[in-house]
Amino acid sequence: MLMQQYNYCWNNYNEGNDLKAVAEDYRRKFGVYPEAIPADKIYQTRANRSYCKELGIRLSGPALGRPKSGEAGRKEARQTYKDSCERNAVEGRSGNLKRRYGLNLIMSKLDETAKTEAAFHLLAMNAAQRLRRWLLLIFKILGLEVVFQ
């Protein structure tokens, strides 16, 4: 199966238009559409909302218009909160990548070089995470108490 070729562009643009392509790519990989898409507000356009509604995909975030009242409103608010918590975990990871591992410092001019540099940032973050877990395991085996600040 051929993977879809994306045209990467390093210019500023509205990424809210990418939702359909990502959902279709997910369906191509897994055979079904995702149950939910926890997305930023930039993705919550009317076009994306109607696209997700047609396919039965729950797009995270509050619904447009007046909030529902009663049990339906409370249920919707709980679901919105759960989706928000799930999305925050992903946002936190990307923020950590930018802050601690320098993903926001990529200054490469060539497309392939920038992609390679970003891949090395991800590799460094994953290696640091595994090393941290490995050391904690060793300290636990040795009976040493470790306190992180």
N, C-alpha and C positions, 0 to 999 in steps of 0.2 A: 504494500500500500504506500503510495506516495504521500509525503507530508506536504501540507500547504506551504508555499513559499510566501513569506511576509516581506513586504518592502519596508525596511526600517528606514526611518527618517529621523534625524536628530533635531529638526526644527520644532518649535512650539506648535501644538495643535490641540483640538478638543478631542480627547480620547473617549468621550462618551459615545462616539460613533462605532467603537470597536466591539460593543457588547454582542451584536448579532454574530459577528465572525467568531468570537470566542465561544459562544453557545453552540454554534454549528461545528466548530472544531472539537468541542467536548463530545457532541453526539457522534461524530466520526470516530473518535477514539474509543468511546465506551458503549456505543450502540443506543443510548438513550439520552434525552436532554436532562440537565441537572434539575434536581428538585427545587433548589433555591440558588440565587446568586446574591451573595452579600456584597453590595456595591456601594461606592461613594455616591454622594448626591449628584455628581456630574453625570452619572449613568442613568439617573432617574428622570429621563425625558419622557414626554408623552409617547413618542414613537417606540422607545424601548419598553415602556410599560405595556403598551398594546401588543407588542411582539411577544413579550413574556406571558401575557394573559392568554393569547391565542394558543400558546404551547403548554400552558399549565405550569409555568415556571414562576416561583414566588420571587419577586424582586424586592430586596430588603428596603426598609425605609418606610416612613409614614405615607399613607395614601393621600392623594390630592383631595382637596375639598374639606368640608366640615368633618371633624372627627365623629366616629360612631359612638353612640351611647349604649349603656347597658352592658350585658355580658359579652356581646359581640365586640364592643369597643375595648373592653378589658382584655379579651382574648387576643385581639389584634395588637394591643399595646405590649402584651407579654411577648408575642412573637417578634415584634419590632425590636424589643429589648434584647432578646436572645440572638437575633441576627446581628445586632450592633455589637454584642460581646464577641461574637465569632469574627466579625470584620476587624475589630480592634486588635485581636491577636495577630492578624496578618499585617495590619498597619504598623503595629509596634515592631514587628520583625524588620520591616523595610526601613523604618526610622532608625532602628539600631544599626542596620547595615550602613546607612548614610552617616550616622554620627560616629560610630566606633570603628568602622572598617573602611571609611573613606569612599563609599560608593558615589557620594556627591562631588568628589574631586576628580572625576574622570574628565580629562582634557584632550583625549586623543582626537586627531583629525580624521583618521581613516576609520571607516565603518567596522572592518574586521578587527582592528586594533582595539577599538572601544568595547566591542563585544567580548574580546578575550580578556581585557582588563576587568570588565564586570564579572566575568566568570571566575577570575582569580579572587575577587572580593568575596564572592559567594563561597568559594573553596576555603578561604581563610576563616570565614565565619563558622562554617561547618567543622573545620579542623579544630578550631578553638573550643567549640561546644563539646566535641568528642573528647578532647584532651581534658577538659574540665570534669566531665563525667568519669573518665578513667581515673583521674587523680582522686576524686571523691571516693570512688570505689576502693582504691588502694588505702586511703586514710581510714575508711570504715573497717577494712579488713585488719589494719594495724591497731584499731581501737582508738585512733586519734580523733579528737573533736575539732571540726573545722567550722569557723564562723566567718561568713562573708558580710561585708558592710556595703 
